[in-house]
Amino acid sequence: MDMGTDGKILGQNKPAADTDVALYTVPAATECLASVFVCNVSAVQETFRVGTVKSGNALDWDRDAIMFDVPINPNSSTQVTGLALGAGEAIHVRSGDGGVVFNAIGLETT
């Protein structure tokens, strides 16, 4: 079977304050290696969350958190790398006050 690999932007979002968002869900019959870039575009300190959710599960921050209520300075950014995900698994994000932009970039293999 011929496997294809595509590098691309997987998802982009600027969630409203205290709103959980599925930034990216891996399609069926696909695996993914992703990075999430987190950028505080506001003029005040923010907090953010990043988590991964196993296929078939609902988001539960107590189980799924990779980064939880992490402070991020105004006009700065950070990243989470090395997220290996299988079909149906997802990256979820949250912004404390709504001033954080999330970009998932990675490779999908089918």
matplotlib code that plots the C-alpha trace (Angstrom):
import matplotlib.pyplot as plt

x = [0.0, 1.4, 1.5, 1.2, 2.5, 1.3, 2.7, 0.1, -1.7, -4.0, -6.1, -6.2, -8.4, -8.8, -11.3, -13.5, -12.6, -12.9, -14.1, -12.8, -12.2, -11.2, -8.4, -7.8, -9.1, -7.2, -9.2, -10.0, -7.2, -4.7, -1.8, -0.4, 2.7, 1.8, 3.0, 0.8, 2.0, 0.4, 0.5, -0.8, -2.0, -3.4, -1.6, -2.2, -0.9, -3.2, -3.4, -3.9, -4.5, -3.5, -4.7, -4.9, -8.1, -8.2, -10.6, -14.1, -13.4, -14.9, -12.5, -11.5, -8.8, -7.9, -6.8, -6.0, -4.0, -0.5, -0.4, -2.9, -3.6, 0.0, 0.7, 1.8, 3.1, 1.6, 2.6, 4.6, 4.5, 5.4, 5.0, 4.1, 5.9, 6.0, 2.2, 1.8, -1.9, -3.9, -7.2, -10.0, -7.7, -7.9, -6.0, -8.1, -7.2, -8.5, -7.7, -8.3, -9.4, -9.8, -6.5, -4.6, -4.3, -3.6, -2.1, -1.6, 0.9, 2.1, 2.3, -0.6, 0.2, -2.4]
y = [0.0, 3.4, 5.8, 9.5, 12.3, 15.9, 18.8, 21.5, 23.8, 21.5, 24.0, 27.6, 29.2, 32.1, 30.8, 33.1, 33.4, 30.1, 28.2, 24.7, 24.2, 21.1, 22.7, 19.6, 16.0, 13.4, 12.0, 8.3, 6.1, 8.8, 9.4, 12.8, 14.4, 17.9, 21.0, 23.7, 27.3, 29.5, 33.3, 35.9, 38.7, 40.8, 43.5, 41.6, 38.4, 35.4, 31.7, 28.8, 25.1, 22.4, 18.8, 15.6, 13.5, 9.8, 8.7, 8.1, 10.1, 13.4, 16.1, 15.8, 18.3, 16.2, 13.4, 15.1, 18.2, 18.7, 22.3, 23.6, 27.3, 28.2, 32.0, 33.6, 37.2, 39.9, 39.7, 36.5, 33.0, 29.4, 26.0, 22.4, 19.9, 16.2, 15.4, 12.0, 11.2, 8.4, 8.4, 10.1, 11.6, 15.4, 18.5, 20.7, 24.2, 27.0, 30.6, 32.2, 35.6, 35.1, 36.8, 33.7, 32.3, 28.6, 27.2, 23.4, 22.5, 19.1, 16.0, 13.7, 10.2, 8.0]
z = [0.0, -1.0, 2.0, 1.5, 3.8, 3.6, 5.7, 6.3, 8.6, 10.5, 12.4, 13.5, 16.2, 18.6, 21.1, 23.2, 26.9, 28.8, 25.8, 24.9, 21.2, 19.2, 17.2, 15.1, 14.8, 12.9, 9.9, 9.6, 8.3, 9.1, 11.6, 12.4, 13.9, 15.0, 16.8, 18.3, 18.3, 21.0, 20.6, 23.0, 20.7, 23.6, 25.6, 28.9, 30.4, 29.5, 30.4, 28.0, 27.9, 25.3, 25.6, 23.5, 23.5, 22.6, 20.0, 21.4, 24.6, 25.6, 26.8, 30.4, 31.4, 34.5, 32.1, 28.8, 29.7, 28.3, 29.4, 31.9, 32.7, 31.7, 31.8, 28.6, 28.5, 26.3, 22.6, 23.0, 21.9, 22.8, 21.2, 22.0, 19.8, 19.2, 19.4, 17.8, 17.1, 15.5, 13.7, 15.6, 18.2, 18.7, 20.0, 22.2, 23.3, 25.6, 26.3, 29.7, 28.4, 24.7, 23.6, 22.5, 19.0, 18.4, 15.2, 14.7, 12.0, 11.1, 8.9, 8.1, 6.9, 5.1]

ax = plt.figure().add_subplot(projection="3d")
ax.plot(x, y, z, "-o")
ax.set_aspect("equal")
plt.show()
